[in-house]
Amino acid sequence: NYVVNPTAEEEKQKSLEEFLPEYTGVTCLMGCANVPFMRGICFPSSATSKCHACYYPTKVPTDEDEEEEGGESNDHDKYEMVFQIYFPSPIERPDTWRTLTPDEAKVECQELAQKLREDGWDEQFLRPLESSSLKGVLRVGLRSREALDVWHVGSGSGDGEKEEEDESANVGRAVLLGDAAHPPVPYIGQGAQMAMEDAGTLSLLLGHFCPIVDSG
């Protein structure tokens, strides 16, 4: 019997795998469609099927829209509605981390609409899923991992003894901010705001701990 020491590349891969997020068992189907106005942004949910969703309009119909269609469009009273629906799914299908084809989108959305209808969801929330104007449909799995203890990139000197003596050896020149540091749920719309808040906090910390000394 003998033991083969792992190569540096294998050690690196093992280290990276420790930080890879795991599938949560929740999948999101998102896209948009033209439907009659139902309300502004809303967050319906179900306690029985464990599904929840976010709907919000992104385009209001105008007279110009009707003129562009030669005045014969049936969508002049419809709004472009974005939907993001989250539902339990035991198997992640990473191959659908792309825009679905029209046929794939139709099947996925109709299957989900039927599931939600059986669960008692109001028809207004099912219209986008069954609309012939479906577009930009994606199916993605939600992933999560434990919070990081350190939010900066180390220098990677490789000298363990020296690093223990000098803690600054582990401090690099990159730091995680915004979504990268503390990702929220995808529909909350706070990513940019958090990044700006983090940047402001970082600048205050740098000013306090790393003051610029005027040598003149």
C-alpha positions as CSV (number, residue, x, y, z in Angstrom):
1,N,0.0,0.0,0.0
2,Y,1.2,3.5,-0.8
3,V,-0.1,7.0,-0.8
4,V,0.3,9.4,-3.7
5,N,0.8,13.0,-2.6
6,P,-1.7,15.3,-4.5
7,T,-0.2,17.7,-7.0
8,A,-0.4,21.4,-6.5
9,E,-3.1,21.6,-9.1
10,E,-5.2,18.9,-7.3
11,E,-4.7,20.8,-4.0
12,K,-5.9,24.0,-5.7
13,Q,-9.0,22.2,-7.2
14,K,-9.9,20.7,-3.8
15,S,-9.5,24.1,-2.2
16,L,-11.8,25.7,-4.8
17,E,-14.4,23.0,-4.4
18,E,-14.8,24.0,-0.8
19,F,-16.2,27.4,-1.9
20,L,-18.4,26.2,-4.7
21,P,-22.1,26.9,-4.0
22,E,-24.5,24.0,-3.7
23,Y,-27.9,23.7,-5.4
24,T,-30.6,24.6,-3.0
25,G,-33.4,22.5,-4.5
26,V,-35.1,25.6,-5.8
27,T,-35.4,26.5,-9.5
28,C,-36.4,29.8,-11.0
29,L,-38.3,30.2,-14.3
30,M,-38.2,33.7,-15.6
31,G,-39.1,35.6,-18.8
32,C,-41.6,38.2,-20.0
33,A,-44.8,38.4,-22.0
34,N,-47.4,41.0,-23.1
35,V,-50.5,40.7,-20.9
36,P,-53.3,43.0,-19.7
37,F,-52.3,45.2,-16.7
38,M,-52.8,43.5,-13.4
39,R,-51.0,45.7,-10.9
40,G,-47.5,47.1,-10.2
41,I,-44.8,45.0,-8.7
42,C,-46.2,42.1,-6.7
43,F,-44.9,39.0,-4.8
44,P,-47.5,36.2,-4.8
45,S,-46.6,33.0,-2.9
46,S,-48.1,29.6,-1.9
47,A,-47.6,27.9,1.5
48,T,-48.7,24.5,0.0
49,S,-46.6,24.1,-3.1
50,K,-43.7,26.3,-1.7
51,C,-43.7,28.5,-4.8
52,H,-43.3,32.2,-4.7
53,A,-42.9,34.7,-7.5
54,C,-42.2,38.3,-8.5
55,Y,-44.1,40.1,-11.3
56,Y,-43.4,43.7,-12.5
57,P,-44.3,45.7,-15.7
58,T,-41.4,47.0,-17.7
59,K,-43.2,48.6,-20.6
60,V,-46.4,50.6,-20.7
61,P,-48.4,50.5,-24.0
62,T,-48.4,53.7,-25.9
63,D,-50.1,55.1,-29.0
64,E,-46.8,54.8,-30.8
65,D,-46.9,51.0,-30.3
66,E,-50.2,50.8,-32.0
67,E,-49.0,53.0,-34.9
68,E,-46.0,50.8,-35.4
69,E,-48.3,47.9,-35.9
70,G,-50.4,49.8,-38.4
71,G,-53.2,50.3,-35.9
72,E,-54.2,46.6,-36.1
73,S,-52.3,45.3,-33.1
74,N,-54.2,43.4,-30.4
75,D,-51.5,44.3,-27.8
76,H,-52.1,48.0,-27.6
77,D,-53.8,47.6,-24.2
78,K,-51.2,45.1,-22.9
79,Y,-48.1,45.6,-20.7
80,E,-44.8,43.9,-21.0
81,M,-44.7,41.9,-17.8
82,V,-41.6,40.3,-16.4
83,F,-42.1,37.2,-14.2
84,Q,-39.7,35.3,-11.9
85,I,-41.2,32.2,-10.4
86,Y,-39.4,30.1,-7.8
87,F,-40.5,26.5,-7.2
88,P,-39.0,23.3,-5.6
89,S,-37.2,21.1,-8.1
90,P,-35.2,18.1,-6.8
91,I,-33.0,17.9,-9.9
92,E,-31.0,20.9,-11.2
93,R,-30.7,21.1,-14.9
94,P,-27.7,23.4,-15.5
95,D,-28.0,22.9,-19.3
96,T,-30.8,25.4,-19.2
97,W,-28.6,28.2,-18.1
98,R,-29.4,29.9,-21.4
99,T,-32.4,31.3,-23.2
100,L,-34.8,28.5,-23.9
101,T,-36.0,27.9,-27.4
102,P,-39.6,28.9,-28.1
103,D,-40.7,25.2,-28.0
104,E,-38.8,24.6,-24.7
105,A,-40.2,27.8,-23.2
106,K,-43.7,26.8,-24.1
107,V,-43.4,23.4,-22.5
108,E,-41.7,24.6,-19.3
109,C,-44.1,27.5,-18.8
110,Q,-47.3,25.5,-19.5
111,E,-46.2,22.8,-17.1
112,L,-45.5,25.3,-14.4
113,A,-48.8,27.1,-15.1
114,Q,-50.7,23.9,-14.7
115,K,-49.0,23.2,-11.4
116,L,-49.8,26.7,-10.1
117,R,-53.4,26.4,-11.3
118,E,-53.9,23.2,-9.4
119,D,-52.5,25.0,-6.4
120,G,-55.1,27.7,-6.7
121,W,-53.1,30.6,-8.1
122,D,-55.2,33.4,-9.6
123,E,-55.4,33.3,-13.4
124,Q,-53.8,36.8,-13.8
125,F,-50.5,35.3,-12.6
126,L,-50.8,32.4,-15.1
127,R,-51.4,34.6,-18.2
128,P,-47.8,35.5,-18.8
129,L,-46.8,31.8,-18.7
130,E,-49.5,30.8,-21.3
131,S,-49.1,33.9,-23.5
132,S,-48.1,33.5,-27.2
133,S,-45.8,36.5,-26.7
134,L,-43.5,34.7,-24.4
135,K,-39.8,35.7,-24.8
136,G,-36.5,35.6,-23.0
137,V,-37.4,32.6,-20.9
138,L,-34.7,31.2,-18.7
139,R,-34.6,28.3,-16.2
140,V,-31.9,28.5,-13.6
141,G,-31.2,26.7,-10.3
142,L,-30.5,28.8,-7.2
143,R,-27.3,28.0,-5.4
144,S,-25.9,28.9,-2.0
145,R,-22.8,28.5,0.2
146,E,-21.7,29.3,3.6
147,A,-20.6,32.9,4.3
148,L,-16.9,33.6,3.8
149,D,-14.7,34.5,6.7
150,V,-12.4,36.6,4.6
151,W,-13.6,38.9,1.9
152,H,-10.2,39.8,0.4
153,V,-7.8,38.0,-1.9
154,G,-4.5,36.8,-0.3
155,S,-1.1,37.4,-1.7
156,G,-0.3,33.7,-2.0
157,S,3.3,33.9,-1.1
158,G,3.4,30.3,-0.1
159,D,5.7,30.8,2.9
160,G,3.6,29.5,5.7
161,E,6.0,30.5,8.5
162,K,6.5,34.0,7.2
163,E,2.7,34.4,6.8
164,E,2.1,33.4,10.4
165,E,4.7,36.0,11.5
166,D,3.3,38.7,9.2
167,E,-0.5,38.7,9.0
168,S,-0.3,41.4,6.3
169,A,1.1,38.7,3.9
170,N,-2.5,37.3,3.6
171,V,-3.9,40.7,2.6
172,G,-4.2,41.2,-1.1
173,R,-5.4,44.1,-3.3
174,A,-8.9,42.8,-4.2
175,V,-11.9,42.8,-2.0
176,L,-15.5,41.5,-2.5
177,L,-18.3,44.1,-2.6
178,G,-22.0,44.1,-3.3
179,D,-23.6,41.0,-4.7
180,A,-20.2,39.1,-4.6
181,A,-19.9,39.6,-0.9
182,H,-23.5,39.1,0.3
183,P,-25.8,38.1,-2.6
184,P,-29.5,38.8,-2.0
185,V,-32.5,37.1,-3.6
186,P,-32.4,37.9,-7.4
187,Y,-35.5,40.1,-7.5
188,I,-34.9,42.5,-4.7
189,G,-33.1,45.0,-6.9
190,Q,-30.6,46.0,-4.2
191,G,-27.3,44.9,-5.8
192,A,-26.1,48.2,-7.0
193,Q,-27.2,50.0,-3.9
194,M,-25.3,47.5,-1.7
195,A,-22.2,47.8,-3.9
196,M,-22.2,51.6,-3.4
197,E,-22.8,51.3,0.3
198,D,-19.9,48.8,0.5
199,A,-17.6,51.1,-1.5
200,G,-18.4,54.0,0.8
201,T,-17.7,51.8,3.9
202,L,-14.5,50.6,2.4
203,S,-13.3,54.1,1.7
204,L,-14.0,55.1,5.3
205,L,-12.0,52.1,6.6
206,L,-9.1,52.8,4.2
207,G,-9.1,56.4,5.4
208,H,-9.0,55.3,9.0
209,F,-6.5,52.4,8.8
210,C,-4.5,53.5,5.8
211,P,-4.2,57.3,6.1
212,I,-2.3,59.2,3.4
213,V,0.7,60.9,5.1
214,D,1.7,64.2,3.6
215,S,5.4,64.0,3.4
216,G,5.6,67.6,2.2
